[in-house]
């Protein structure tokens, strides 16, 4: 179990992590979400003892990382798969990690087979593709067979088969009773992988809950409506400040429920053929909850 209590990290006048309190429980995959610059990587680095908190605590099974007597057998982590010696072979990279904790050499071959790298074990690590490097980073996290695992963007560079493999791996690790904490910007993948979420923005906690509760409690509402007077209906809805898009011969309306859309149509004598509330996606719920704390935005041309 990972526990964060009033965890805070400041750099000068900037609070990268701000009074963050939550628990990451064993037995489920917990997704870690937030906009760029929200403090996700800083939080993970403090859990792993790589950054010292300004105040508050981050503990693993009740202990700070620096107080763990056998850390690699307690916590496995992938933060940056590029942090390796490029001239070591894949196998020797893992042997070097294993040697630091007196892990038997046979475990190296086990994890190589587990991550699909047994066939390239003799290659220099620096020659691997981004996706293969991610697999090697995951192997390093697994080598101590730890009960707690942290992964920062584990599917970067992986092909569809590799993404499916990572998803299956996360599920199997959680099913064994391990704590699995996964940061990713691929919301569709988190929706398919995680059961719980920790969402932060500007270093502060936005939500710590199940995926179902986060999506169900989102302020984002989408209504699907079809009408033979589609153009007139769209004009009425946009005049009310609602966001309207069109797809598959129907209008998709954000920001109002079926009652509001139906009443507007009736008031303007517009015939409706369909009026249904659409299931809010994790992406919609996430964008709605983090809109006010997103600092870096692109602009359409």
C-alpha positions as CSV (number, residue, x, y, z in Angstrom):
1,X,0.0,0.0,0.0
2,X,1.1,3.5,-0.8
3,X,0.0,6.3,1.5
4,X,0.5,10.0,0.9
5,X,-0.2,12.4,3.8
6,X,-0.2,16.2,3.3
7,X,2.6,15.6,0.8
8,X,4.1,18.9,-0.5
9,X,7.0,19.8,-2.7
10,X,8.0,23.3,-3.5
11,X,10.7,24.7,-5.9
12,X,11.3,28.3,-5.0
13,X,7.8,29.9,-5.1
14,X,6.3,27.0,-7.1
15,X,4.3,24.3,-5.4
16,X,4.8,21.2,-7.6
17,X,2.8,19.0,-5.2
18,X,0.4,20.7,-2.7
19,X,-0.9,19.0,0.4
20,X,-1.6,15.8,-1.4
21,X,-3.4,13.1,0.7
22,X,-4.5,9.8,-0.7
23,X,-4.1,6.0,-0.5
24,X,-3.2,3.6,-3.3
25,X,-4.6,0.2,-2.3
26,X,-3.4,-3.3,-3.1
27,X,-5.4,-5.7,-5.3
28,X,-6.5,-3.1,-7.9
29,X,-4.8,-1.1,-10.7
30,X,-4.9,2.6,-9.8
31,X,-4.5,5.1,-12.6
32,X,-2.7,8.4,-11.9
33,X,-4.0,11.2,-14.0
34,X,-3.4,15.0,-14.4
35,X,-2.4,17.6,-17.0
36,X,1.2,18.2,-18.0
37,X,2.9,19.8,-15.0
38,X,0.4,18.6,-12.5
39,X,3.0,17.0,-10.3
40,X,2.6,13.3,-11.2
41,X,6.2,12.5,-11.8
42,X,7.3,14.6,-8.8
43,X,4.9,12.6,-6.6
44,X,6.3,9.3,-7.9
45,X,9.8,10.5,-7.3
46,X,9.0,11.4,-3.7
47,X,7.4,7.9,-3.1
48,X,10.7,6.4,-4.4
49,X,12.9,8.7,-2.3
50,X,14.4,10.4,-5.3
51,X,13.0,13.8,-4.2
52,X,12.7,14.9,-0.6
53,X,9.3,16.3,0.4
54,X,9.2,19.9,1.6
55,X,6.6,18.6,4.1
56,X,4.3,15.7,4.6
57,X,5.0,12.0,4.0
58,X,5.0,9.4,1.3
59,X,5.2,5.8,2.6
60,X,5.2,2.3,1.3
61,X,3.7,-0.3,3.6
62,X,4.1,2.3,6.4
63,X,7.7,3.1,5.8
64,X,9.5,5.9,3.9
65,X,11.4,4.4,0.9
66,X,14.8,5.2,2.4
67,X,14.0,3.1,5.5
68,X,13.2,0.0,3.5
69,X,15.7,-2.7,4.3
70,X,15.3,-4.4,0.9
71,X,13.8,-1.8,-1.4
72,X,14.0,-3.6,-4.8
73,X,12.1,-6.6,-3.3
74,X,9.5,-4.2,-1.9
75,X,9.0,-1.6,-4.6
76,X,9.5,-1.9,-8.4
77,X,9.4,1.2,-10.6
78,X,9.6,2.4,-14.2
79,X,10.0,6.2,-14.3
80,X,12.3,6.6,-17.3
81,X,13.3,3.5,-19.4
82,X,16.2,5.5,-21.0
83,X,18.1,5.5,-17.7
84,X,20.5,2.7,-18.5
85,X,24.0,2.1,-19.7
86,X,23.7,1.9,-23.5
87,X,26.7,-0.4,-24.0
88,X,25.5,-3.1,-21.6
89,X,23.6,-6.0,-23.1
90,X,20.0,-6.4,-22.2
91,X,20.8,-9.4,-20.0
92,X,23.8,-7.7,-18.3
93,X,21.7,-4.6,-17.5
94,X,19.3,-6.8,-15.6
95,X,22.1,-8.8,-14.0
96,X,23.6,-5.5,-12.7
97,X,20.3,-4.6,-11.1
98,X,19.8,-8.1,-9.7
99,X,23.3,-8.1,-8.2
100,X,22.5,-5.0,-6.0
101,X,20.0,-7.1,-4.1
102,X,21.5,-10.5,-4.3
103,X,18.7,-11.7,-6.6
104,X,19.6,-15.0,-8.3
105,X,20.6,-15.0,-12.0
106,X,17.7,-17.3,-12.9
107,X,15.3,-14.4,-12.1
108,X,16.9,-12.4,-14.9
109,X,16.0,-15.1,-17.4
110,X,12.5,-15.3,-16.0
111,X,11.7,-11.6,-16.4
112,X,13.3,-11.5,-19.9
113,X,10.9,-14.2,-20.9
114,X,8.0,-12.5,-19.1
115,X,8.5,-9.2,-21.0
116,X,9.3,-10.8,-24.4
117,X,13.0,-9.9,-24.6
118,X,14.6,-13.3,-24.3
119,X,15.4,-13.3,-28.0
120,X,17.3,-10.0,-27.8
121,X,19.1,-10.6,-24.5
122,X,22.5,-10.3,-26.1
123,X,21.9,-6.9,-27.8
124,X,23.2,-3.7,-26.4
125,X,20.5,-1.9,-24.5
126,X,21.2,1.3,-26.3
127,X,20.2,-0.2,-29.7
128,X,16.7,-1.0,-28.6
129,X,13.7,0.8,-30.0
130,X,11.5,2.9,-27.7
131,X,9.0,0.1,-27.2
132,X,11.6,-2.5,-26.5
133,X,13.3,-0.1,-24.1
134,X,9.9,0.2,-22.3
135,X,9.8,-3.6,-22.0
136,X,13.3,-3.6,-20.5
137,X,12.3,-0.9,-18.0
138,X,9.3,-3.0,-17.0
139,X,11.6,-6.0,-16.6
140,X,13.8,-4.0,-14.2
141,X,10.7,-3.1,-12.1
142,X,9.6,-6.7,-11.9
143,X,13.0,-8.3,-11.1
144,X,12.7,-8.1,-7.4
145,X,9.2,-9.6,-7.5
146,X,7.9,-6.7,-5.4
147,X,4.4,-6.3,-3.9
148,X,4.3,-2.6,-4.9
149,X,4.8,-1.3,-8.4
150,X,4.9,2.2,-10.0
151,X,4.8,2.8,-13.7
152,X,5.1,6.2,-15.4
153,X,3.8,6.1,-19.0
154,X,4.5,2.3,-19.4
155,X,3.0,2.0,-22.9
156,X,5.1,4.7,-24.6
157,X,6.3,3.4,-27.9
158,X,4.6,0.1,-27.7
159,X,2.6,-1.4,-30.6
160,X,-1.0,-2.6,-30.1
161,X,0.1,-6.0,-29.1
162,X,2.5,-4.5,-26.6
163,X,-0.2,-2.3,-25.1
164,X,-2.5,-5.2,-24.8
165,X,0.3,-7.2,-23.0
166,X,0.9,-4.3,-20.6
167,X,-2.8,-4.1,-19.8
168,X,-3.0,-7.9,-19.2
169,X,0.2,-7.7,-17.0
170,X,-1.2,-4.9,-14.8
171,X,-4.4,-6.9,-14.3
172,X,-2.5,-10.0,-13.4
173,X,-0.2,-8.2,-11.0
174,X,-3.2,-6.6,-9.2
175,X,-5.0,-9.9,-9.1
176,X,-2.0,-11.3,-7.1
177,X,-2.7,-8.7,-4.4
178,X,0.0,-6.2,-5.4
179,X,-0.3,-2.5,-5.4
180,X,-0.1,-1.2,-9.0
181,X,0.1,2.6,-9.6
182,X,0.1,3.7,-13.2
183,X,0.5,7.2,-14.6
184,X,-0.5,7.7,-18.2
185,X,-1.9,10.3,-20.6
186,X,-3.7,7.6,-22.7
187,X,-7.1,7.9,-21.1
188,X,-8.6,5.2,-23.2
189,X,-6.0,2.8,-21.9
190,X,-6.5,3.8,-18.3
191,X,-10.2,3.3,-18.8
192,X,-9.5,-0.3,-19.9
193,X,-6.9,-1.0,-17.3
194,X,-7.6,0.8,-14.0
195,X,-10.3,0.3,-11.4
196,X,-9.4,3.3,-9.3
197,X,-8.1,6.7,-10.0
198,X,-6.0,9.4,-8.4
199,X,-6.5,12.7,-10.3
200,X,-4.4,15.8,-9.5
201,X,-4.1,19.3,-11.0
202,X,-1.5,21.9,-10.1
203,X,-0.3,19.5,-7.4
204,X,-3.6,19.3,-5.6
205,X,-5.9,16.3,-5.3
206,X,-9.0,16.5,-7.5
207,X,-10.3,13.0,-7.0
208,X,-9.4,9.7,-5.4
209,X,-12.1,7.2,-6.3
210,X,-13.2,4.4,-8.6
211,X,-13.3,4.9,-12.3
212,X,-17.1,4.3,-12.3
213,X,-17.7,6.9,-9.6
214,X,-15.4,9.5,-11.3
215,X,-17.2,9.1,-14.6
216,X,-20.7,8.9,-13.1
217,X,-20.1,12.0,-11.0
218,X,-18.7,14.1,-13.7
219,X,-20.3,17.4,-14.5
220,X,-20.0,16.7,-18.1
221,X,-23.3,15.8,-19.7
222,X,-23.8,14.8,-23.3
223,X,-27.2,14.4,-25.0
224,X,-27.9,12.8,-28.4
225,X,-30.8,14.4,-30.3
226,X,-32.2,13.8,-33.8
227,X,-34.7,16.0,-35.5
228,X,-35.9,16.7,-39.0
229,X,-35.3,20.3,-38.1
230,X,-31.7,19.8,-37.2
231,X,-30.4,23.2,-38.4
232,X,-33.1,25.1,-36.5
233,X,-32.5,23.0,-33.4
234,X,-28.7,23.6,-33.5
235,X,-29.3,27.3,-33.8
236,X,-31.5,27.3,-30.7
237,X,-29.1,25.2,-28.7
238,X,-26.0,27.3,-29.5
239,X,-27.9,30.5,-28.8
240,X,-28.3,29.1,-25.2
241,X,-24.5,28.8,-25.0
242,X,-24.5,25.0,-25.3
243,X,-21.7,23.1,-27.2
244,X,-23.2,21.3,-30.2
245,X,-21.5,18.9,-32.7
246,X,-22.9,16.7,-35.4
247,X,-22.2,13.0,-36.1
248,X,-24.2,10.1,-37.6
249,X,-27.1,12.3,-38.5
250,X,-27.6,13.4,-34.9
251,X,-26.6,16.4,-32.7
252,X,-24.4,15.8,-29.6
253,X,-25.1,18.5,-27.0
254,X,-22.7,19.1,-24.0
255,X,-23.6,21.1,-20.9
256,X,-27.3,20.3,-20.6
257,X,-29.5,17.3,-19.7
258,X,-32.4,15.8,-21.7
259,X,-34.9,17.9,-19.9
260,X,-33.3,21.2,-20.9
261,X,-32.8,20.1,-24.5
262,X,-36.4,18.8,-24.7
263,X,-37.9,22.0,-23.3
264,X,-35.9,24.2,-25.6
265,X,-37.1,22.2,-28.6
266,X,-40.8,22.3,-27.4
267,X,-40.6,26.0,-26.8
268,X,-39.6,26.5,-30.5
269,X,-42.0,23.9,-31.9
270,X,-39.1,21.7,-33.1
271,X,-40.0,18.0,-33.6
272,X,-37.6,15.5,-32.1
273,X,-37.1,11.9,-33.2
274,X,-34.6,11.0,-30.5
275,X,-33.5,12.4,-27.2
276,X,-31.2,10.4,-25.1
277,X,-28.5,10.9,-22.5
278,X,-25.1,9.5,-23.7
279,X,-22.7,7.7,-21.5
280,X,-19.9,10.1,-20.4
281,X,-16.4,8.7,-21.3
282,X,-13.4,8.9,-18.9
283,X,-11.9,11.4,-21.3
284,X,-14.9,13.7,-21.1
285,X,-15.1,13.4,-17.3
286,X,-11.3,14.0,-17.0
287,X,-11.4,17.1,-19.3
288,X,-14.3,18.5,-17.4
289,X,-12.7,18.0,-14.0
290,X,-9.3,19.3,-15.0
291,X,-10.3,22.2,-17.3
292,X,-9.6,24.9,-14.6
293,X,-6.2,23.5,-13.7
294,X,-4.7,22.9,-17.2
295,X,-1.8,25.3,-17.8
296,X,-0.5,24.2,-21.2
297,X,-3.0,24.3,-24.0
298,X,-2.6,24.1,-27.8
299,X,-4.6,26.3,-30.2
300,X,-6.3,25.1,-33.4
301,X,-5.0,26.7,-36.6
